[in-house]
Amino acid sequence: MTPTFLLTAELDLTSFAWLDGLRRGHFPPERNLLPAHLTLFHRLSSAQTARLCKVRLPLGPIPILLDTPLLLGFGVAIRVRSLELEQVRSAARLAMGGEFSSQDSQGWRPHVTIQNKVAADDARRLHRELSTGFEPRAGAATGLLVWEYLNGPWKLVDRLPFE
């Protein structure tokens, strides 16, 4: 079977710890196989990930804004905003070439999922709880992470730091 890969943004330690804590606190434990993550591409080939070495990466961390809770229907995420990260994603897409999945070909809505696959009422309740008094938080993306999909969990196979 041909391996499938994902590309995520590596988050600064403070942002990651906060988001992962939310995820561990609200994601159904039996389904929470992954740490918090910000996905750039969901389904890549090994040929595409090999071409990531052609991407001109930033010379240091780039700012992100953990903007607002986002209702996903049966879950909740924290929306992420960053023009610089959008530019990195566009450069990666151009360098990787090839065909992209339908999910990766749609418009990119950057977010970190903290709850998924719950009843809609539970998702709405958490969304209201998190939205009340929510203050956007500044953070940073510090690199790119390449993961191999293993039918549930993921295995880290490469780290491309912004330095």
C-alpha positions in Angstrom: 0.0 0.0 0.0 1.3 3.5 -0.9 2.0 5.6 2.1 0.0 8.8 2.6 1.6 11.9 4.2 0.3 15.1 5.9 1.9 18.5 6.3 1.3 20.5 9.5 2.7 23.7 10.9 4.9 23.3 14.0 3.6 25.7 16.7 5.6 27.5 19.4 5.6 25.6 22.7 3.2 27.9 24.5 0.6 27.9 21.8 0.9 24.1 21.4 0.6 23.5 25.1 -2.5 25.6 25.4 -4.2 24.1 22.3 -3.2 20.5 23.2 -4.6 21.0 26.7 -7.9 22.2 25.2 -7.9 19.1 22.9 -7.2 16.7 25.7 -9.9 18.3 27.8 -12.6 18.3 25.1 -11.9 15.7 22.4 -13.5 12.3 23.1 -10.7 10.4 24.7 -11.3 7.2 22.7 -10.9 9.1 19.5 -8.1 11.4 20.5 -5.1 9.7 18.8 -3.2 12.9 17.9 -1.8 16.0 19.6 -3.2 19.4 18.6 -2.1 20.2 15.1 -2.5 22.8 12.3 -2.9 21.0 9.1 -1.6 22.6 5.8 -2.2 19.5 3.6 -4.2 16.3 4.4 -3.1 13.9 1.7 0.3 14.0 0.0 2.4 11.4 -1.8 6.0 10.6 -1.0 7.1 12.4 -4.2 5.3 15.5 -3.1 6.9 15.6 0.3 10.3 14.9 -1.2 9.9 18.2 -3.1 9.4 20.2 0.0 13.2 20.7 0.1 12.7 23.2 -2.7 10.5 25.5 -0.6 12.2 28.7 0.6 11.3 28.6 4.3 11.2 31.7 6.6 14.4 32.5 8.4 12.6 32.5 11.8 9.3 31.9 13.5 6.3 33.6 11.8 3.5 35.2 13.7 0.1 33.5 13.9 -3.1 34.7 15.7 -5.2 32.2 17.5 -8.2 34.2 16.6 -11.6 32.8 17.7 -13.5 29.6 18.5 -15.0 28.1 15.4 -18.1 25.8 15.4 -17.6 22.9 13.1 -21.0 21.3 13.5 -20.0 18.3 15.5 -16.9 19.9 17.0 -15.1 23.1 17.8 -11.8 24.5 16.6 -9.7 27.6 17.2 -9.3 29.6 14.0 -5.8 30.6 13.0 -4.9 33.7 11.0 -1.5 34.3 9.4 -0.8 35.9 6.1 2.8 34.7 6.3 1.7 31.1 6.9 -0.7 31.3 4.0 2.3 32.3 1.9 4.4 29.4 3.1 1.5 27.0 2.3 1.2 28.5 -1.2 5.0 28.1 -1.8 4.8 24.5 -0.6 1.9 23.8 -2.9 3.8 25.2 -5.8 7.0 23.3 -5.0 5.2 20.0 -4.4 3.2 20.0 -7.6 1.2 17.0 -8.6 -2.4 16.3 -7.9 -4.0 17.3 -4.6 -6.9 15.7 -2.9 -10.3 17.4 -3.2 -9.9 18.5 0.5 -6.5 20.1 -0.2 -7.8 21.7 -3.4 -10.5 23.6 -1.6 -10.0 27.0 0.1 -7.8 26.6 3.2 -9.4 27.5 6.5 -6.6 27.2 9.0 -7.7 26.0 12.4 -6.7 23.6 15.2 -9.5 21.2 16.1 -10.0 20.8 19.8 -13.3 18.8 19.7 -14.8 16.6 17.0 -17.3 13.8 16.5 -19.6 14.8 19.4 -23.3 15.6 19.5 -24.1 19.0 17.8 -25.5 20.2 21.2 -22.3 19.4 22.9 -20.3 21.2 20.3 -22.6 24.3 20.5 -22.2 24.3 24.3 -18.4 24.2 24.1 -18.4 26.9 21.4 -20.5 29.2 23.6 -18.3 28.4 26.6 -15.1 29.2 24.8 -16.5 32.2 23.0 -17.5 33.9 26.2 -14.7 36.4 27.0 -12.3 34.8 24.4 -9.2 36.9 23.8 -7.2 36.2 20.7 -3.7 35.0 21.4 -0.5 35.7 19.6 1.6 32.7 18.7 4.1 31.6 16.1 4.7 28.8 13.6 8.3 27.6 13.9 8.5 25.1 11.1 6.8 22.4 9.0 6.2 18.8 10.1 5.7 15.9 7.7 3.7 13.0 9.1 2.9 9.6 7.7 -0.7 8.5 8.1 -1.0 5.2 9.9 -4.7 4.5 9.7 -5.4 6.6 12.8 -2.2 7.7 14.5 0.5 9.6 12.6 4.3 9.1 12.6 6.6 12.1 12.4 9.0 11.6 9.5 10.5 15.0 8.9 10.8 18.4 10.5 11.6 21.5 8.4 12.4 24.3 10.9 12.1 28.0 10.1 15.7 29.2 10.9 
